[in-house]
């Protein structure tokens, strides 16, 4: 069995191999890479073959030369998308933070979870402990996760609903697929999601979806804070503000609602339809 030290060493060597590829050196052979990373040709060839199997490297069948594989391009796309997202979103998030004085968070999808990539803390004395940047959270619990889940394709939603991963985090977490399916359908109509104590008791949140230029849900922004402050008096204004800012960020990322209307048929609406959620 491979011990942890050997696994770490292999990972480090794989990264060193990746670093050998540049715009000036897009294709490399095993021996050339071995010299650059100061490893034997046999060890280098073995690692590169494994990287090829994982899609990290590609190999030309004629020349046997290696190049960066499709998996790296996927990672690069995620990085560029989130980097653009933060740059575009931050001024709008700051504006929302100043107007509400509540905690504003930005989440992206990561597999079957959501990850917080930006957060502006509430300036008020009483506030709940928001998730730290980089923390992974489930999609089914909380407004941000639900709103992203709602705007996924039907096939992807059903996979998540039937995956058996609907863990009960509080007494208010929705863990029944049928109930959550109905909730997601309602969110798609409303264009926003509300959570009251689903992830943390006594904490409430309002979330709106952010779309990329292809009309796919990319992220979600939330306004969150103690439930005692999220009264019926503030809900309508917060909902309108969240949806408006999410639309502005989506537009900044190249999303044009009209150009995708025939493909998706449903988009966030600025009108407040419902403000009461259990």
Short mmCIF file of the C-alpha atoms (twelve columns), coordinates in Angstrom:
data_MODEL
# 
_entry.id   MODEL 
# 
loop_
_atom_site.group_PDB 
_atom_site.id 
_atom_site.type_symbol 
_atom_site.label_atom_id 
_atom_site.label_alt_id 
_atom_site.label_comp_id 
_atom_site.label_asym_id 
_atom_site.label_seq_id 
_atom_site.Cartn_x 
_atom_site.Cartn_y 
_atom_site.Cartn_z 
_atom_site.pdbx_PDB_model_num 
ATOM 1   C CA . UNK A 1   0.000   0.000  0.000   1 
ATOM 2   C CA . UNK A 2   1.246   3.501  -0.857  1 
ATOM 3   C CA . UNK A 3   1.823   5.541  2.308   1 
ATOM 4   C CA . UNK A 4   0.902   9.201  2.693   1 
ATOM 5   C CA . UNK A 5   4.486   10.423 2.234   1 
ATOM 6   C CA . UNK A 6   4.809   8.659  -1.100  1 
ATOM 7   C CA . UNK A 7   1.437   10.027 -2.240  1 
ATOM 8   C CA . UNK A 8   2.554   13.562 -1.371  1 
ATOM 9   C CA . UNK A 9   5.847   13.077 -3.177  1 
ATOM 10  C CA . UNK A 10  4.056   11.817 -6.286  1 
ATOM 11  C CA . UNK A 11  1.727   14.825 -6.205  1 
ATOM 12  C CA . UNK A 12  4.658   17.223 -5.930  1 
ATOM 13  C CA . UNK A 13  6.370   15.532 -8.862  1 
ATOM 14  C CA . UNK A 14  3.189   15.727 -10.944 1 
ATOM 15  C CA . UNK A 15  2.986   19.477 -10.307 1 
ATOM 16  C CA . UNK A 16  6.675   19.843 -11.223 1 
ATOM 17  C CA . UNK A 17  5.955   18.025 -14.482 1 
ATOM 18  C CA . UNK A 18  3.010   20.301 -15.247 1 
ATOM 19  C CA . UNK A 19  5.228   23.341 -14.630 1 
ATOM 20  C CA . UNK A 20  7.487   22.188 -17.471 1 
ATOM 21  C CA . UNK A 21  4.807   22.984 -20.037 1 
ATOM 22  C CA . UNK A 22  4.691   26.596 -21.195 1 
ATOM 23  C CA . UNK A 23  3.470   28.535 -24.222 1 
ATOM 24  C CA . UNK A 24  7.004   28.221 -25.621 1 
ATOM 25  C CA . UNK A 25  7.136   24.497 -24.761 1 
ATOM 26  C CA . UNK A 26  3.609   23.166 -25.375 1 
ATOM 27  C CA . UNK A 27  4.839   19.627 -26.210 1 
ATOM 28  C CA . UNK A 28  7.505   17.652 -24.375 1 
ATOM 29  C CA . UNK A 29  8.856   14.134 -24.398 1 
ATOM 30  C CA . UNK A 30  9.490   11.957 -21.347 1 
ATOM 31  C CA . UNK A 31  13.270  12.253 -21.473 1 
ATOM 32  C CA . UNK A 32  13.160  16.016 -21.800 1 
ATOM 33  C CA . UNK A 33  10.800  16.323 -18.843 1 
ATOM 34  C CA . UNK A 34  12.922  13.889 -16.821 1 
ATOM 35  C CA . UNK A 35  15.956  16.141 -17.270 1 
ATOM 36  C CA . UNK A 36  13.960  19.221 -16.307 1 
ATOM 37  C CA . UNK A 37  12.603  17.733 -13.070 1 
ATOM 38  C CA . UNK A 38  15.773  15.753 -12.283 1 
ATOM 39  C CA . UNK A 39  14.093  12.350 -12.182 1 
ATOM 40  C CA . UNK A 40  14.799  9.105  -13.967 1 
ATOM 41  C CA . UNK A 41  13.096  8.547  -17.300 1 
ATOM 42  C CA . UNK A 42  11.318  5.484  -15.957 1 
ATOM 43  C CA . UNK A 43  9.849   7.325  -12.945 1 
ATOM 44  C CA . UNK A 44  8.903   10.321 -15.067 1 
ATOM 45  C CA . UNK A 45  7.297   8.139  -17.727 1 
ATOM 46  C CA . UNK A 46  5.279   6.278  -15.109 1 
ATOM 47  C CA . UNK A 47  3.945   9.495  -13.551 1 
ATOM 48  C CA . UNK A 48  3.153   11.049 -16.930 1 
ATOM 49  C CA . UNK A 49  1.332   7.907  -18.058 1 
ATOM 50  C CA . UNK A 50  -0.816  8.127  -14.942 1 
ATOM 51  C CA . UNK A 51  -1.467  11.815 -15.581 1 
ATOM 52  C CA . UNK A 52  -2.544  10.931 -19.118 1 
ATOM 53  C CA . UNK A 53  -5.001  8.345  -17.780 1 
ATOM 54  C CA . UNK A 54  -6.526  11.071 -15.594 1 
ATOM 55  C CA . UNK A 55  -6.819  13.526 -18.478 1 
ATOM 56  C CA . UNK A 56  -4.218  15.859 -16.971 1 
ATOM 57  C CA . UNK A 57  -1.884  15.249 -19.903 1 
ATOM 58  C CA . UNK A 58  -2.540  14.288 -23.519 1 
ATOM 59  C CA . UNK A 59  -0.187  12.279 -25.740 1 
ATOM 60  C CA . UNK A 60  0.246   12.514 -29.485 1 
ATOM 61  C CA . UNK A 61  0.017   8.898  -30.738 1 
ATOM 62  C CA . UNK A 62  2.365   9.621  -33.637 1 
ATOM 63  C CA . UNK A 63  5.157   11.566 -31.940 1 
ATOM 64  C CA . UNK A 64  4.593   10.223 -28.386 1 
ATOM 65  C CA . UNK A 65  4.984   13.810 -27.181 1 
ATOM 66  C CA . UNK A 66  2.918   15.022 -24.235 1 
ATOM 67  C CA . UNK A 67  0.916   18.233 -23.854 1 
ATOM 68  C CA . UNK A 68  -1.476  19.694 -21.271 1 
ATOM 69  C CA . UNK A 69  -4.692  17.669 -21.184 1 
ATOM 70  C CA . UNK A 70  -8.386  18.587 -21.150 1 
ATOM 71  C CA . UNK A 71  -8.689  18.273 -17.384 1 
ATOM 72  C CA . UNK A 72  -6.258  21.152 -16.888 1 
ATOM 73  C CA . UNK A 73  -8.294  23.243 -19.311 1 
ATOM 74  C CA . UNK A 74  -11.388 22.508 -17.225 1 
ATOM 75  C CA . UNK A 75  -9.585  23.662 -14.075 1 
ATOM 76  C CA . UNK A 76  -8.381  26.777 -15.877 1 
ATOM 77  C CA . UNK A 77  -11.940 27.518 -16.969 1 
ATOM 78  C CA . UNK A 78  -13.203 27.244 -13.390 1 
ATOM 79  C CA . UNK A 79  -10.429 29.525 -12.164 1 
ATOM 80  C CA . UNK A 80  -11.047 32.134 -14.861 1 
ATOM 81  C CA . UNK A 81  -14.803 32.007 -14.330 1 
ATOM 82  C CA . UNK A 82  -14.570 32.501 -10.573 1 
ATOM 83  C CA . UNK A 83  -11.839 35.108 -10.928 1 
ATOM 84  C CA . UNK A 84  -14.004 37.118 -13.336 1 
ATOM 85  C CA . UNK A 85  -16.988 36.544 -11.093 1 
ATOM 86  C CA . UNK A 86  -15.328 38.035 -8.019  1 
ATOM 87  C CA . UNK A 87  -13.971 41.012 -9.938  1 
ATOM 88  C CA . UNK A 88  -17.346 41.765 -11.511 1 
ATOM 89  C CA . UNK A 89  -19.396 41.032 -8.405  1 
ATOM 90  C CA . UNK A 90  -17.454 42.814 -5.676  1 
ATOM 91  C CA . UNK A 91  -18.589 46.414 -6.322  1 
ATOM 92  C CA . UNK A 92  -22.226 45.292 -6.420  1 
ATOM 93  C CA . UNK A 93  -21.810 43.176 -3.275  1 
ATOM 94  C CA . UNK A 94  -20.253 46.156 -1.529  1 
ATOM 95  C CA . UNK A 95  -23.169 48.351 -2.539  1 
ATOM 96  C CA . UNK A 96  -25.618 45.730 -1.219  1 
ATOM 97  C CA . UNK A 97  -23.621 45.438 1.994   1 
ATOM 98  C CA . UNK A 98  -23.701 49.201 2.557   1 
ATOM 99  C CA . UNK A 99  -27.442 49.447 1.936   1 
ATOM 100 C CA . UNK A 100 -28.503 46.491 4.105   1 
ATOM 101 C CA . UNK A 101 -25.726 46.389 6.748   1 
ATOM 102 C CA . UNK A 102 -26.227 42.613 6.754   1 
ATOM 103 C CA . UNK A 103 -23.765 39.858 5.817   1 
ATOM 104 C CA . UNK A 104 -23.399 39.462 2.044   1 
ATOM 105 C CA . UNK A 105 -21.928 36.231 0.674   1 
ATOM 106 C CA . UNK A 106 -21.074 34.902 -2.770  1 
ATOM 107 C CA . UNK A 107 -21.227 31.153 -3.459  1 
ATOM 108 C CA . UNK A 108 -20.277 28.998 -6.431  1 
ATOM 109 C CA . UNK A 109 -21.153 25.427 -7.311  1 
ATOM 110 C CA . UNK A 110 -18.561 22.743 -6.636  1 
ATOM 111 C CA . UNK A 111 -19.883 19.317 -7.530  1 
ATOM 112 C CA . UNK A 112 -22.698 18.469 -5.131  1 
ATOM 113 C CA . UNK A 113 -21.840 21.348 -2.803  1 
ATOM 114 C CA . UNK A 114 -21.540 25.112 -2.676  1 
ATOM 115 C CA . UNK A 115 -18.433 27.052 -1.703  1 
ATOM 116 C CA . UNK A 116 -18.244 30.550 -0.264  1 
ATOM 117 C CA . UNK A 117 -15.751 32.607 -2.308  1 
ATOM 118 C CA . UNK A 118 -16.519 36.096 -0.963  1 
ATOM 119 C CA . UNK A 119 -18.128 37.491 2.162   1 
ATOM 120 C CA . UNK A 120 -18.737 40.936 3.601   1 
ATOM 121 C CA . UNK A 121 -19.581 40.767 7.298   1 
ATOM 122 C CA . UNK A 122 -22.513 42.597 8.838   1 
ATOM 123 C CA . UNK A 123 -21.585 45.832 10.560  1 
ATOM 124 C CA . UNK A 124 -24.309 45.367 13.169  1 
ATOM 125 C CA . UNK A 125 -23.571 44.348 16.749  1 
ATOM 126 C CA . UNK A 126 -25.733 41.223 16.609  1 
ATOM 127 C CA . UNK A 127 -24.807 38.893 13.749  1 
ATOM 128 C CA . UNK A 128 -24.544 35.187 13.148  1 
ATOM 129 C CA . UNK A 129 -21.281 33.375 12.396  1 
ATOM 130 C CA . UNK A 130 -21.222 33.161 8.599   1 
ATOM 131 C CA . UNK A 131 -19.334 30.356 6.819   1 
ATOM 132 C CA . UNK A 132 -15.681 31.170 6.203   1 
ATOM 133 C CA . UNK A 133 -14.426 31.688 2.681   1 
ATOM 134 C CA . UNK A 134 -13.545 28.348 1.114   1 
ATOM 135 C CA . UNK A 135 -15.926 26.306 3.221   1 
ATOM 136 C CA . UNK A 136 -18.008 23.662 1.457   1 
ATOM 137 C CA . UNK A 137 -21.696 23.447 2.345   1 
ATOM 138 C CA . UNK A 138 -24.589 21.284 1.094   1 
ATOM 139 C CA . UNK A 139 -26.886 22.580 -1.627  1 
ATOM 140 C CA . UNK A 140 -30.188 21.537 -0.074  1 
ATOM 141 C CA . UNK A 141 -29.812 23.536 3.160   1 
ATOM 142 C CA . UNK A 142 -29.795 27.317 2.935   1 
ATOM 143 C CA . UNK A 143 -31.010 29.864 0.423   1 
ATOM 144 C CA . UNK A 144 -27.840 30.006 -1.724  1 
ATOM 145 C CA . UNK A 145 -27.683 26.263 -2.223  1 
ATOM 146 C CA . UNK A 146 -31.383 25.969 -2.990  1 
ATOM 147 C CA . UNK A 147 -31.409 28.775 -5.534  1 
ATOM 148 C CA . UNK A 148 -28.454 27.284 -7.431  1 
ATOM 149 C CA . UNK A 149 -29.967 23.827 -7.236  1 
ATOM 150 C CA . UNK A 150 -33.281 25.155 -8.544  1 
ATOM 151 C CA . UNK A 151 -31.733 26.549 -11.722 1 
ATOM 152 C CA . UNK A 152 -29.690 23.470 -12.606 1 
ATOM 153 C CA . UNK A 153 -30.936 21.258 -15.418 1 
ATOM 154 C CA . UNK A 154 -33.800 18.955 -14.501 1 
ATOM 155 C CA . UNK A 155 -31.541 15.921 -14.866 1 
ATOM 156 C CA . UNK A 156 -28.926 17.372 -12.501 1 
ATOM 157 C CA . UNK A 157 -31.594 18.382 -9.968  1 
ATOM 158 C CA . UNK A 158 -33.052 14.895 -9.937  1 
ATOM 159 C CA . UNK A 159 -29.617 13.371 -9.448  1 
ATOM 160 C CA . UNK A 160 -29.126 15.534 -6.368  1 
ATOM 161 C CA . UNK A 161 -32.646 14.911 -5.062  1 
ATOM 162 C CA . UNK A 162 -32.259 11.128 -5.295  1 
ATOM 163 C CA . UNK A 163 -28.604 10.869 -4.257  1 
ATOM 164 C CA . UNK A 164 -29.402 10.213 -0.604  1 
ATOM 165 C CA . UNK A 165 -27.342 13.239 0.457   1 
ATOM 166 C CA . UNK A 166 -30.166 15.297 1.988   1 
ATOM 167 C CA . UNK A 167 -28.710 15.414 5.496   1 
ATOM 168 C CA . UNK A 168 -30.718 16.906 8.370   1 
ATOM 169 C CA . UNK A 169 -28.702 19.843 9.735   1 
ATOM 170 C CA . UNK A 170 -31.444 21.462 11.815  1 
ATOM 171 C CA . UNK A 171 -35.086 20.730 12.524  1 
ATOM 172 C CA . UNK A 172 -35.988 23.009 9.600   1 
ATOM 173 C CA . UNK A 173 -33.744 21.410 6.971   1 
ATOM 174 C CA . UNK A 174 -35.764 19.965 4.074   1 
ATOM 175 C CA . UNK A 175 -34.704 16.342 3.669   1 
ATOM 176 C CA . UNK A 176 -37.717 14.854 1.868   1 
ATOM 177 C CA . UNK A 177 -37.094 14.792 -1.923  1 
ATOM 178 C CA . UNK A 178 -40.742 15.444 -2.776  1 
ATOM 179 C CA . UNK A 179 -40.948 18.494 -0.507  1 
ATOM 180 C CA . UNK A 180 -37.626 19.872 -1.732  1 
ATOM 181 C CA . UNK A 181 -38.651 19.301 -5.365  1 
ATOM 182 C CA . UNK A 182 -41.764 21.427 -4.782  1 
ATOM 183 C CA . UNK A 183 -39.664 24.102 -3.097  1 
ATOM 184 C CA . UNK A 184 -37.218 24.201 -6.023  1 
ATOM 185 C CA . UNK A 185 -40.072 24.511 -8.512  1 
ATOM 186 C CA . UNK A 186 -41.381 27.482 -6.562  1 
ATOM 187 C CA . UNK A 187 -37.917 29.072 -6.459  1 
ATOM 188 C CA . UNK A 188 -37.620 28.812 -10.250 1 
ATOM 189 C CA . UNK A 189 -40.896 30.720 -10.577 1 
ATOM 190 C CA . UNK A 190 -40.077 33.325 -7.927  1 
ATOM 191 C CA . UNK A 191 -36.462 33.834 -9.028  1 
ATOM 192 C CA . UNK A 192 -35.114 33.834 -5.462  1 
ATOM 193 C CA . UNK A 193 -34.865 31.569 -2.414  1 
ATOM 194 C CA . UNK A 194 -35.463 32.088 1.293   1 
ATOM 195 C CA . UNK A 195 -34.113 30.109 4.202   1 
ATOM 196 C CA . UNK A 196 -35.142 30.321 7.843   1 
ATOM 197 C CA . UNK A 197 -32.974 28.189 10.094  1 
ATOM 198 C CA . UNK A 198 -32.288 25.436 7.545   1 
ATOM 199 C CA . UNK A 199 -28.513 25.499 7.993   1 
ATOM 200 C CA . UNK A 200 -28.173 27.348 11.305  1 
ATOM 201 C CA . UNK A 201 -31.113 27.862 13.628  1 
ATOM 202 C CA . UNK A 202 -32.116 31.486 14.171  1 
ATOM 203 C CA . UNK A 203 -30.346 32.552 10.968  1 
ATOM 204 C CA . UNK A 204 -32.196 33.628 7.828   1 
ATOM 205 C CA . UNK A 205 -31.086 34.267 4.286   1 
ATOM 206 C CA . UNK A 206 -32.299 35.500 0.915   1 
ATOM 207 C CA . UNK A 207 -30.484 34.362 -2.239  1 
ATOM 208 C CA . UNK A 208 -30.666 35.155 -5.947  1 
ATOM 209 C CA . UNK A 209 -28.992 33.247 -8.798  1 
ATOM 210 C CA . UNK A 210 -26.157 34.555 -10.989 1 
ATOM 211 C CA . UNK A 211 -25.892 33.305 -14.567 1 
ATOM 212 C CA . UNK A 212 -22.919 33.092 -16.916 1 
ATOM 213 C CA . UNK A 213 -22.982 34.245 -20.533 1 
ATOM 214 C CA . UNK A 214 -24.345 30.873 -21.632 1 
ATOM 215 C CA . UNK A 215 -27.383 31.195 -19.378 1 
ATOM 216 C CA . UNK A 216 -26.169 28.548 -16.913 1 
ATOM 217 C CA . UNK A 217 -26.360 29.151 -13.175 1 
ATOM 218 C CA . UNK A 218 -22.843 29.964 -11.993 1 
ATOM 219 C CA . UNK A 219 -23.254 31.325 -8.498  1 
ATOM 220 C CA . UNK A 220 -25.585 32.848 -5.935  1 
ATOM 221 C CA . UNK A 221 -25.444 35.863 -3.677  1 
ATOM 222 C CA . UNK A 222 -27.070 35.976 -0.261  1 
ATOM 223 C CA . UNK A 223 -28.192 38.532 2.265   1 
ATOM 224 C CA . UNK A 224 -28.152 36.822 5.660   1 
ATOM 225 C CA . UNK A 225 -28.416 37.577 9.331   1 
ATOM 226 C CA . UNK A 226 -30.263 36.795 12.572  1 
ATOM 227 C CA . UNK A 227 -33.890 35.763 11.999  1 
ATOM 228 C CA . UNK A 228 -35.058 38.387 14.505  1 
ATOM 229 C CA . UNK A 229 -34.047 41.130 12.039  1 
ATOM 230 C CA . UNK A 230 -35.493 39.436 8.941   1 
ATOM 231 C CA . UNK A 231 -39.056 40.542 9.497   1 
ATOM 232 C CA . UNK A 232 -41.898 40.944 7.017   1 
ATOM 233 C CA . UNK A 233 -41.063 44.659 6.927   1 
ATOM 234 C CA . UNK A 234 -37.575 44.126 5.459   1 
ATOM 235 C CA . UNK A 235 -38.112 40.990 3.369   1 
ATOM 236 C CA . UNK A 236 -39.636 42.670 0.273   1 
ATOM 237 C CA . UNK A 237 -36.862 45.249 0.030   1 
ATOM 238 C CA . UNK A 238 -34.106 42.665 0.572   1 
ATOM 239 C CA . UNK A 239 -35.597 40.355 -2.055  1 
ATOM 240 C CA . UNK A 240 -35.787 43.118 -4.643  1 
ATOM 241 C CA . UNK A 241 -32.247 44.244 -3.841  1 
ATOM 242 C CA . UNK A 242 -30.799 40.719 -4.041  1 
ATOM 243 C CA . UNK A 243 -32.491 39.964 -7.373  1 
ATOM 244 C CA . UNK A 244 -31.489 43.335 -8.837  1 
ATOM 245 C CA . UNK A 245 -27.831 42.952 -7.861  1 
ATOM 246 C CA . UNK A 246 -27.718 39.341 -9.093  1 
ATOM 247 C CA . UNK A 247 -29.083 40.508 -12.450 1 
ATOM 248 C CA . UNK A 248 -26.462 43.266 -12.628 1 
ATOM 249 C CA . UNK A 249 -23.647 40.800 -11.916 1 
ATOM 250 C CA . UNK A 250 -25.045 38.341 -14.480 1 
ATOM 251 C CA . UNK A 251 -25.107 41.122 -17.076 1 
ATOM 252 C CA . UNK A 252 -21.522 42.007 -16.178 1 
ATOM 253 C CA . UNK A 253 -20.549 38.402 -16.914 1 
ATOM 254 C CA . UNK A 254 -22.111 38.586 -20.374 1 
ATOM 255 C CA . UNK A 255 -25.527 37.103 -19.618 1 
ATOM 256 C CA . UNK A 256 -28.289 38.529 -21.763 1 
ATOM 257 C CA . UNK A 257 -31.706 37.409 -20.550 1 
ATOM 258 C CA . UNK A 258 -33.492 38.005 -23.844 1 
ATOM 259 C CA . UNK A 259 -30.998 35.960 -25.860 1 
ATOM 260 C CA . UNK A 260 -31.578 32.923 -23.663 1 
ATOM 261 C CA . UNK A 261 -35.302 33.272 -22.983 1 
ATOM 262 C CA . UNK A 262 -36.334 30.726 -25.601 1 
ATOM 263 C CA . UNK A 263 -33.767 28.237 -24.295 1 
ATOM 264 C CA . UNK A 264 -34.570 28.420 -20.608 1 
ATOM 265 C CA . UNK A 265 -38.026 29.999 -20.492 1 
ATOM 266 C CA . UNK A 266 -37.613 31.171 -16.886 1 
ATOM 267 C CA . UNK A 267 -35.486 33.836 -15.285 1 
ATOM 268 C CA . UNK A 268 -35.363 35.851 -12.073 1 
ATOM 269 C CA . UNK A 269 -38.124 38.407 -11.842 1 
ATOM 270 C CA . UNK A 270 -37.795 41.702 -10.001 1 
ATOM 271 C CA . UNK A 271 -41.337 41.577 -8.639  1 
ATOM 272 C CA . UNK A 272 -41.742 40.158 -5.149  1 
ATOM 273 C CA . UNK A 273 -44.128 37.240 -5.449  1 
ATOM 274 C CA . UNK A 274 -43.873 35.568 -2.066  1 
ATOM 275 C CA . UNK A 275 -42.026 36.488 1.102   1 
ATOM 276 C CA . UNK A 276 -43.161 33.850 3.540   1 
ATOM 277 C CA . UNK A 277 -41.277 30.533 3.803   1 
ATOM 278 C CA . UNK A 278 -41.449 27.895 6.452   1 
# 
